[in-house]
Amino acid sequence: MKHFFSFLFFIQCLIIQAQIQGTIKDESGKPLSNVNIFIENTYIGTTSNDEGNFTLAVPSTHQNSYLVFQYIGFKTQKKAVSSIKGHFAIQLI
């Protein structure tokens, strides 16, 4: 059983190709917590923490997809996964 879980972890590591990290802020530069971030048309997602930071593992099958950023009172925004390099910041309006 132990080897089975090790095998599943290994397979999962092969599937996940990119890890996206970012910070979300409002127009005044204040970090936004609990922003919903997800890959468009999937259930793969996360939320930002109290400092507006987030990390999302993106499977290689979704490298040409879009990240969607949703927060109540702000306009929904999309950003192409393929255009994201390293840690990035996004400002919600």
C-alpha positions as CSV (number, residue, x, y, z in Angstrom):
1,M,0.0,0.0,0.0
2,K,2.9,2.4,0.8
3,H,4.4,1.8,-2.6
4,F,1.0,2.5,-4.2
5,F,0.8,6.0,-2.6
6,S,4.4,6.7,-3.6
7,F,3.6,5.7,-7.2
8,L,0.5,8.0,-7.2
9,F,2.6,10.9,-5.9
10,F,5.2,10.3,-8.6
11,I,2.5,10.3,-11.3
12,Q,1.0,13.5,-9.9
13,C,4.5,15.2,-10.1
14,L,4.8,14.2,-13.7
15,I,1.4,15.7,-14.6
16,I,2.0,19.0,-12.8
17,Q,4.3,21.1,-15.0
18,A,4.0,24.7,-13.8
19,Q,3.4,26.3,-10.4
20,I,2.1,29.8,-10.7
21,Q,2.6,32.3,-7.9
22,G,1.3,35.8,-7.7
23,T,0.0,38.7,-5.6
24,I,-3.4,40.4,-6.0
25,K,-4.0,44.0,-5.1
26,D,-6.7,46.7,-5.5
27,E,-6.2,50.0,-7.3
28,S,-4.6,51.6,-4.3
29,G,-2.1,48.8,-3.9
30,K,-3.8,47.1,-0.9
31,P,-3.6,43.3,-1.0
32,L,-6.9,41.4,-1.5
33,S,-7.6,38.3,0.4
34,N,-10.0,35.5,-0.6
35,V,-9.9,36.3,-4.3
36,N,-11.0,33.2,-6.3
37,I,-8.4,32.1,-8.8
38,F,-9.1,29.2,-11.1
39,I,-8.3,27.8,-14.5
40,E,-11.1,28.6,-16.9
41,N,-13.7,25.8,-17.4
42,T,-12.1,23.6,-14.7
43,Y,-12.4,22.9,-11.0
44,I,-8.7,23.6,-10.6
45,G,-8.3,26.7,-8.4
46,T,-7.3,28.4,-5.1
47,T,-7.8,31.6,-3.2
48,S,-5.5,34.4,-2.2
49,N,-4.3,34.6,1.4
50,D,-4.4,37.7,3.8
51,E,-1.4,39.2,2.0
52,G,-3.0,38.7,-1.4
53,N,-0.6,35.9,-2.3
54,F,-1.5,32.7,-4.0
55,T,0.1,29.6,-5.5
56,L,-1.6,27.3,-8.1
57,A,-0.3,24.1,-9.7
58,V,-1.2,24.0,-13.4
59,P,-1.2,20.7,-15.1
60,S,0.6,20.6,-18.5
61,T,-2.7,19.9,-20.2
62,H,-3.8,23.4,-19.3
63,Q,-0.8,25.5,-20.4
64,N,-2.9,27.2,-23.1
65,S,-5.8,28.0,-20.8
66,Y,-6.7,31.2,-18.9
67,L,-6.5,32.0,-15.2
68,V,-9.7,33.7,-14.0
69,F,-9.6,36.2,-11.1
70,Q,-13.0,36.8,-9.4
71,Y,-13.8,39.0,-6.3
72,I,-17.0,40.5,-5.2
73,G,-17.2,44.2,-6.1
74,F,-14.4,43.9,-8.7
75,K,-14.4,43.2,-12.5
76,T,-13.6,39.6,-13.3
77,Q,-10.2,39.4,-15.1
78,K,-8.5,36.7,-17.2
79,K,-4.8,36.2,-17.9
80,A,-3.3,33.6,-20.3
81,V,-1.4,30.9,-18.4
82,S,1.2,30.8,-21.2
83,S,2.0,34.5,-20.6
84,I,2.8,34.1,-16.9
85,K,6.5,34.0,-16.1
86,G,7.7,33.6,-12.5
87,H,6.0,35.5,-9.7
88,F,3.6,38.2,-11.0
89,A,1.2,40.8,-9.7
90,I,-2.3,41.5,-10.9
91,Q,-4.4,44.5,-10.0
92,L,-8.2,44.2,-9.8
93,I,-10.3,47.1,-10.7
